Amino acid sequence: MRSDVSDRIVVNSREGAASARNRERMESGPSLHLLVDELQHRIRNLLTAVQCFVSQADSSTAEEYRAALSARIASLSDAYNLIERTCAQKISLGELVEQTLKPYAAVRKDRIRAGGPDVELQPRLALSLHMVLHELVTNASKYGALTSTSGQVEVLWELLSDDAGRRLALQWRERGGPEV
């Protein structure tokens, strides 16, 4: 009889915890839903990137393949680590671009170029920009210039000054890919 009571308590407490979580989620409204949707989208993109690395690894032996694949996955992780490390500090735009594009550049030697002046970004802006660049390079490797052997990507940036203050202008250019 005692175990029956104990089982009911466990079941009831789980139901209570689940109800509380659902209530919290509903009360947090669209922001939590948006966050979950963005996380799911990012996970799909990350898996697409890994799948791209796997299918486009260029090697003649299993060991070379394993090493190349590991290096590409590690460099993708490095971009996330770079942002995490600098949470309280500014981050170099050049370093962010390099870390974000590095996994794809390793596959497509000399087909991705980037350049611009030294610009320091706040961590929050760096994360947003990383997400944008990651989305662009993922799409370029799935549908754009990086699907072609002659395709190229160029990322250029400059600081503009006017009456409104300083602004960052960033250009993403794809050449030699399929018609879109």
C-alpha positions as a printed NumPy array, in Angstrom:
array([[  0.   ,   0.   ,   0.   ],
       [  2.815,   2.398,   0.819],
       [  4.373,   2.019,  -2.664],
       [  1.008,   2.824,  -4.259],
       [  0.863,   6.107,  -2.364],
       [  4.469,   6.849,  -3.271],
       [  3.787,   6.118,  -6.961],
       [  0.786,   8.407,  -6.929],
       [  2.838,  11.168,  -5.33 ],
       [  5.521,  10.86 ,  -8.027],
       [  2.957,  10.9  , -10.81 ],
       [  1.125,  13.843,  -9.277],
       [  4.324,  15.797,  -8.713],
       [  5.396,  15.218, -12.305],
       [  2.032,  16.361, -13.56 ],
       [  2.265,  19.405, -11.309],
       [  5.751,  20.26 , -12.582],
       [  4.65 ,  19.815, -16.189],
       [  1.63 ,  22.048, -15.616],
       [  3.823,  24.695, -14.032],
       [  6.25 ,  24.578, -16.98 ],
       [  3.375,  24.861, -19.469],
       [  1.877,  27.755, -17.5  ],
       [  5.277,  29.53 , -17.417],
       [  5.716,  28.978, -21.144],
       [  2.289,  30.39 , -21.914],
       [  2.887,  33.379, -19.635],
       [  6.224,  34.139, -21.307],
       [  4.289,  34.423, -24.55 ],
       [  5.715,  35.013, -27.971],
       [  9.289,  35.647, -26.822],
       [  9.77 ,  32.051, -25.67 ],
       [  8.032,  30.727, -28.774],
       [ 10.293,  32.889, -30.934],
       [ 13.349,  31.667, -29.052],
       [ 12.348,  28.013, -29.49 ],
       [ 11.672,  28.548, -33.205],
       [ 15.047,  30.259, -33.641],
       [ 16.82 ,  27.471, -31.756],
       [ 15.177,  24.825, -33.935],
       [ 16.147,  26.759, -37.061],
       [ 19.751,  27.102, -35.856],
       [ 19.964,  23.383, -35.076],
       [ 18.702,  22.523, -38.572],
       [ 21.288,  24.882, -40.073],
       [ 24.032,  23.414, -37.915],
       [ 23.128,  19.887, -39.003],
       [ 23.025,  21.045, -42.629],
       [ 26.512,  22.478, -42.208],
       [ 27.767,  19.199, -40.75 ],
       [ 26.085,  17.267, -43.56 ],
       [ 27.77 ,  19.587, -46.07 ],
       [ 31.133,  18.99 , -44.396],
       [ 30.592,  15.233, -44.55 ],
       [ 29.547,  15.152, -48.2  ],
       [ 32.15 ,  17.601, -49.471],
       [ 35.211,  16.409, -47.596],
       [ 38.052,  15.993, -50.056],
       [ 40.462,  13.223, -49.115],
       [ 42.011,  10.062, -50.44 ],
       [ 42.036,   7.99 , -47.246],
       [ 39.651,   7.424, -44.373],
       [ 42.163,   8.968, -41.976],
       [ 42.468,  12.158, -44.088],
       [ 38.696,  12.32 , -44.33 ],
       [ 38.307,  11.964, -40.563],
       [ 40.939,  14.642, -39.923],
       [ 39.407,  17.079, -42.431],
       [ 35.904,  16.568, -41.099],
       [ 37.041,  16.99 , -37.491],
       [ 38.891,  20.191, -38.377],
       [ 35.826,  21.693, -40.052],
       [ 33.521,  20.85 , -37.168],
       [ 36.063,  22.205, -34.689],
       [ 36.337,  25.497, -36.558],
       [ 32.559,  25.885, -36.543],
       [ 32.661,  25.328, -32.79 ],
       [ 35.463,  27.898, -32.517],
       [ 33.164,  30.611, -33.867],
       [ 30.665,  29.922, -31.096],
       [ 33.447,  29.78 , -28.512],
       [ 34.819,  33.113, -29.707],
       [ 31.519,  34.791, -28.979],
       [ 31.12 ,  33.01 , -25.661],
       [ 34.646,  34.002, -24.544],
       [ 34.032,  37.655, -25.21 ],
       [ 30.661,  38.047, -23.511],
       [ 31.845,  41.009, -21.452],
       [ 34.291,  42.364, -24.043],
       [ 34.231,  43.609, -27.585],
       [ 34.988,  41.242, -30.443],
       [ 36.872,  41.907, -33.674],
       [ 34.655,  41.812, -36.759],
       [ 37.535,  40.364, -38.79 ],
       [ 38.028,  37.544, -36.302],
       [ 34.291,  36.88 , -36.178],
       [ 34.019,  36.695, -39.972],
       [ 37.073,  34.449, -40.172],
       [ 35.779,  32.05 , -37.517],
       [ 32.276,  31.944, -38.999],
       [ 33.415,  31.294, -42.58 ],
       [ 36.457,  29.141, -41.77 ],
       [ 34.664,  25.765, -41.904],
       [ 33.37 ,  26.539, -45.392],
       [ 36.601,  28.137, -46.562],
       [ 38.486,  24.959, -45.642],
       [ 36.311,  23.011, -48.083],
       [ 36.48 ,  25.631, -50.845],
       [ 40.072,  26.812, -50.862],
       [ 40.576,  30.377, -52.16 ],
       [ 36.876,  30.78 , -52.94 ],
       [ 35.904,  32.832, -49.9  ],
       [ 37.438,  36.266, -49.369],
       [ 36.834,  38.737, -46.575],
       [ 38.227,  42.118, -45.67 ],
       [ 37.692,  45.514, -44.146],
       [ 38.959,  47.838, -41.438],
       [ 39.446,  46.764, -37.849],
       [ 36.055,  47.076, -36.17 ],
       [ 35.228,  46.126, -32.589],
       [ 31.681,  44.877, -31.93 ],
       [ 29.655,  44.522, -28.766],
       [ 29.057,  40.805, -27.985],
       [ 25.321,  40.997, -28.655],
       [ 25.879,  42.554, -32.086],
       [ 28.645,  40.026, -32.79 ],
       [ 26.289,  37.148, -32.056],
       [ 23.612,  38.595, -34.333],
       [ 26.122,  39.169, -37.089],
       [ 27.511,  35.659, -36.66 ],
       [ 23.988,  34.287, -37.079],
       [ 23.463,  36.311, -40.257],
       [ 26.822,  35.286, -41.75 ],
       [ 26.275,  31.661, -40.786],
       [ 22.869,  31.723, -42.494],
       [ 24.331,  33.304, -45.625],
       [ 27.268,  30.901, -45.915],
       [ 25.027,  27.907, -45.224],
       [ 22.672,  29.021, -47.991],
       [ 25.597,  29.713, -50.331],
       [ 26.836,  26.158, -49.786],
       [ 23.361,  24.648, -50.239],
       [ 21.925,  26.778, -53.05 ],
       [ 24.345,  29.518, -54.083],
       [ 27.844,  30.222, -55.317],
       [ 29.547,  27.575, -53.192],
       [ 27.591,  24.769, -54.897],
       [ 29.592,  25.449, -58.068],
       [ 33.282,  24.63 , -58.443],
       [ 33.909,  28.132, -59.779],
       [ 31.646,  30.   , -57.345],
       [ 33.058,  32.599, -54.986],
       [ 31.897,  34.511, -51.934],
       [ 33.229,  37.888, -50.913],
       [ 32.488,  39.626, -47.611],
       [ 33.588,  43.253, -47.386],
       [ 32.896,  45.868, -44.747],
       [ 33.591,  49.527, -44.134],
       [ 32.787,  52.192, -41.587],
       [ 30.7  ,  55.079, -42.862],
       [ 30.428,  58.436, -41.125],
       [ 27.735,  61.021, -41.673],
       [ 25.526,  63.37 , -39.676],
       [ 23.847,  60.363, -38.037],
       [ 27.205,  59.082, -36.753],
       [ 29.238,  56.017, -37.618],
       [ 27.634,  53.057, -39.337],
       [ 28.929,  49.696, -40.453],
       [ 28.279,  48.733, -44.07 ],
       [ 28.742,  45.049, -44.825],
       [ 28.503,  43.521, -48.305],
       [ 27.962,  39.851, -49.121],
       [ 28.65 ,  39.03 , -52.779],
       [ 28.302,  35.703, -54.537],
       [ 29.663,  35.077, -58.023],
       [ 29.755,  32.059, -60.289],
       [ 26.888,  30.176, -58.722],
       [ 23.574,  29.027, -60.143],
       [ 20.901,  31.489, -61.246],
       [ 18.619,  32.507, -58.391]])
